[in-house]
Amino acid sequence: MGILGWIVLGLVAGLIAKAIMPGKDPGGIIVTILIGIVGAILGGFIGNAIFGGGLGTFFDLRTWLLSILGAVILLAIYRAVTGRGRARV
């Protein structure tokens, strides 16, 4: 994938991850793209370790699912570290 492919993948994966895990999260569009890109890399490592194959091409369903999974995991880690995922009483 080229740079533009990674940016589009990162944006879409980051947006879907934020929709799956609603709440107060950092930043705007740039941070969402970065969350998605780093999530894609994390998802690629997870996919390679578990299934023996990481990210594929841009239009591969496995690439998108692993990217979204990685972005969700990254958001969960962020919330656990900062404590932003907790409800206020």
Secondary structure by P-SEA (a helix, b strand, c coil): ccaaaaaaaaaaaaaaaaaaccccccccaaaaaaaaaaaaaaaaaaaaaaccccccccccaaaaaaaaaaaaaaaaaaaaaaccccccc
